[in-house]
Amino acid sequence: MKPYKFEPFLKTTIWGGYQIAPFKGIYTAQPNIGESWEISGVQGHESIAVERGLVDDVDVGMNLTQLIDKYKGLLVGQKVYKRFGNKFPLLVKFIDSRQDLSVQVHPDDKLAMERHGCQGKTEMWYVIKSDVGSKIYAGLSKSITPEDYEQLVAPLSSPEGDTIDRPHDSKTIVAPSGAVGGASLLDVLATHEAHEGDLYFLPAGRLHAIGAGNFLAEIQQTSDITYRVYDFGRKDAHGNPRELHIEQAKDAIDYQVWPEYRTSYDSTKPTSQLINCPYFVVHRVVVQVAQQVDFHCDSFVIVVCLWGEANINGVHIRQGETILVPACENVLYIFGNATFLTATM
């Protein structure tokens, strides 16, 4: 079973930019592309298999859910199939933020199942490139209580607090005043200067926002549940304020302050483990000529090409492309000069 390529789902957003299509080497007149869903099992947006160099490939045109139903553990791994069935457990994206994204939080598995009948959303960001002065917002800089949250978020939910007139590509979130001591939730949101190669792990419950001027790869649980806390007074396509979920977010937020929100890793190694959590294991792989990579796991391998081009198990991949390597053939034989992210279960 050769690796699969899929048609990306390009998503126009009010905060999206213009870098995704050139990065992927494709032409489109679609404006403001904020996200490219590279591999998705989200209902209604399941990835569609495309040509991968096989003669009379009967799998071309099938979606990811159909492929899992056809091949089961051979494709995703026996343990993965037993746990998730035909539902693919990960969602992989490229994100281009011309404007700040909303300040938001995602519920954990328990809360998401109670409220929405689905799993929660733990994710990670790898910064591919960023403009000078761009920010990443992740976690809290000061410990607060749920009661503090209600007071701090008050100016964000009021008509006056959520209508800031600000440049569309501002590199710093501006906090409205009006809560206790003139502060708001944005004043206790931890702010980080963004740099190429930065890594952020975002467990469910962590408040976060991608600042303007960032281009990154995101790997997450298959879930599209997001609670917006603040959105700068932006309007949707119909001119209406985008919905906030301030009350829902209250029970989802992790109010603890952590010592470090940026995740460190050894960038000098050809293969470096970036994240190892119950939902995914992510590595950074750098190949200059040839390399064999075996993660010794009963799982599919997602390979995201960040730079360069190579041949992996008989399939050509270049910058901006993503492939799914079946679990039954998950030792990677790589020939080329490229940098990748890989994700397994």
Salt bridges, closest charged atoms under 4 A:
GLU35 OE1 - LYS93 NZ 3.55
GLU38 OE2 - LYS24 NZ 2.97
ASP57 OD2 - ARG52 NE 2.65
ASP59 OD2 - ARG52 NH2 3.34
ASP59 OD1 - LYS70 NZ 2.74
ASP100 OD2 - ARG166 NH2 2.55
GLU114 OE2 - LYS110 NZ 2.78
GLU123 OE2 - HIS106 NE2 3.10
GLU123 OE2 - HIS208 NE2 3.09
GLU150 OE2 - LYS250 NZ 2.64
GLU193 OE2 - HIS195 NE2 3.50
ASP198 OD2 - HIS195 ND1 3.53
ASP198 OD2 - ARG262 NE 3.43
GLU218 OE2 - LYS93 NZ 3.60
ASP231 OD1 - ARG234 NH2 2.81
ASP231 OD2 - ARG242 NE 2.75
GLU243 OE1 - HIS245 NE2 3.77
ASP251 OD2 - ARG115 NH2 3.19
ASP294 OD2 - HIS296 ND1 3.49
GLU309 OE1 - HIS316 NE2 2.76
GLU321 OE1 - LYS5 NZ 3.22
GLU321 OE2 - ARG318 NH2 3.79
